[in-house]
Amino acid sequence: EKFMARITHLRLSAKKLTSLANLGTMCPALATLFATDNRLTTLAEPTGIPQLRSLKALYLQSNYLTSLDGLAGCPMLEKLYVDGNYLRDLSGLGGCPRLE
């Protein structure tokens, strides 16, 4: 568990994931996350993305996301890749002042 808390980069691409719940609890130091080609539909799980306060780069291409709710908890986010999703709402980006 101590090892997981120190992880800064994580690749979870093409794992058929439907959720990132508990990721924020397990890997609070995460700075870069690759979660492309999965089955994610939301980022708003309270123990997931919203708890990743140090997250700087997020790769979410080719999932099933319709909104970016949950990103407001990521004030350090600089890079976001979300092509290949079904986005209808970008309001979750308001809490990401560093986004390029």
URWOKA-V530734 format. One record per residue. PHI is phi in radians with two decimals (none if undefined). Layout:
phi=PHI
phi=PHI
//
This chain:
phi=none
phi=-1.13
phi=-1.08
phi=-1.05
phi=-1.18
phi=-1.70
phi=-1.15
phi=-1.93
phi=-2.28
phi=-2.52
phi=-1.93
phi=-2.20
phi=-1.35
phi=0.96
phi=-1.96
phi=1.07
phi=-1.22
phi=-1.93
phi=-2.69
phi=-2.02
phi=-1.00
phi=1.31
phi=-1.11
phi=-1.15
phi=-1.33
phi=-1.38
phi=-2.24
phi=-1.14
phi=-1.59
phi=-1.00
phi=-1.92
phi=-2.35
phi=-2.25
phi=-1.84
phi=-2.35
phi=-1.42
phi=0.94
phi=-2.11
phi=-2.16
phi=-1.23
phi=-2.01
phi=-2.57
phi=-2.00
phi=-1.58
phi=-1.11
phi=-0.99
phi=-1.73
phi=-1.87
phi=-0.92
phi=-1.02
phi=-1.62
phi=-1.53
phi=-1.16
phi=-1.70
phi=-1.10
phi=-1.97
phi=-2.37
phi=-2.33
phi=-1.95
phi=-2.24
phi=-1.07
phi=0.99
phi=-2.14
phi=-2.12
phi=-1.26
phi=-1.95
phi=-2.56
phi=-1.95
phi=-0.99
phi=1.94
phi=-1.35
phi=-1.06
phi=-1.46
phi=-2.08
phi=-1.18
phi=-1.60
phi=-1.04
phi=-1.98
phi=-2.25
phi=-2.42
phi=-2.13
phi=-2.33
phi=-1.14
phi=1.43
phi=-1.97
phi=-2.07
phi=-1.15
phi=-2.12
phi=-2.46
phi=-1.92
phi=-1.11
phi=-1.16
phi=-1.39
phi=-1.03
phi=-1.66
phi=-2.10
phi=-1.15
phi=-1.63
phi=-1.05
phi=-1.57
//
